[in-house]
Amino acid sequence: MPPDDFERFRRLVLEDPALQEALRETTDVPGFIALATQLGEERGCHFTAEELRETLRTARREWLGRWV
């Protein structure tokens, strides 16, 4: 995924409480990924579900690395 697209979407989410709430309401990872991909696409931020899944895995590993 072009790093700019996901980073741009991430910034949009941080600035928009409605987007935050929509993503927060998802109850499972597949639903979150599907919704985030759709919302990103609607805003011109192009990334695939697999690219987002890998981004989540990387973030999780980094977070765990701080605590283990």
C-alpha positions as CSV (number, residue, x, y, z in Angstrom):
1,M,0.0,0.0,0.0
2,P,1.3,3.4,-0.7
3,P,2.3,4.6,2.8
4,D,0.8,8.0,2.1
5,D,-2.7,6.6,1.5
6,F,-2.9,4.7,4.9
7,E,-1.3,7.6,6.7
8,R,-3.7,10.0,5.2
9,F,-6.6,7.9,6.2
10,R,-5.2,7.5,9.7
11,R,-5.0,11.3,10.0
12,L,-8.6,11.6,8.7
13,V,-9.8,9.2,11.4
14,L,-7.9,11.1,14.1
15,E,-9.6,14.3,13.1
16,D,-13.1,13.0,12.6
17,P,-15.1,11.7,15.7
18,A,-17.7,10.2,13.4
19,L,-15.1,8.0,11.6
20,Q,-13.7,7.1,15.0
21,E,-17.1,6.1,16.3
22,A,-17.9,4.1,13.1
23,L,-14.7,2.1,13.5
24,R,-15.1,1.7,17.2
25,E,-18.5,0.1,16.8
26,T,-17.1,-2.9,14.8
27,T,-17.0,-6.0,17.0
28,D,-14.5,-8.1,15.2
29,V,-11.3,-7.7,13.2
30,P,-12.7,-8.8,9.8
31,G,-15.5,-6.3,10.2
32,F,-13.1,-3.6,11.2
33,I,-10.8,-4.3,8.3
34,A,-13.7,-4.3,5.8
35,L,-15.1,-1.1,7.2
36,A,-11.8,0.7,7.3
37,T,-11.0,-0.4,3.7
38,Q,-14.4,0.9,2.6
39,L,-14.2,4.2,4.4
40,G,-10.7,4.7,3.1
41,E,-11.7,4.0,-0.4
42,E,-14.6,6.5,-0.1
43,R,-12.1,9.1,0.9
44,G,-9.6,8.4,-1.9
45,C,-7.2,6.4,0.4
46,H,-6.5,3.1,-1.4
47,F,-5.2,0.2,0.6
48,T,-6.2,-3.5,0.5
49,A,-7.6,-5.6,3.4
50,E,-4.3,-7.6,3.4
51,E,-2.2,-4.5,3.6
52,L,-4.3,-3.2,6.5
53,R,-4.1,-6.6,8.2
54,E,-0.3,-6.5,8.0
55,T,-0.3,-3.0,9.3
56,L,-2.3,-4.1,12.3
57,R,0.0,-7.1,12.9
58,T,3.1,-4.8,12.8
59,A,1.5,-2.4,15.3
60,R,0.5,-5.2,17.6
61,R,4.1,-6.6,17.6
62,E,5.5,-3.2,18.3
63,W,3.1,-2.6,21.1
64,L,3.8,-6.0,22.7
65,G,7.5,-5.4,22.3
66,R,7.2,-2.4,24.6
67,W,5.6,-4.5,27.4
68,V,7.4,-7.8,27.1
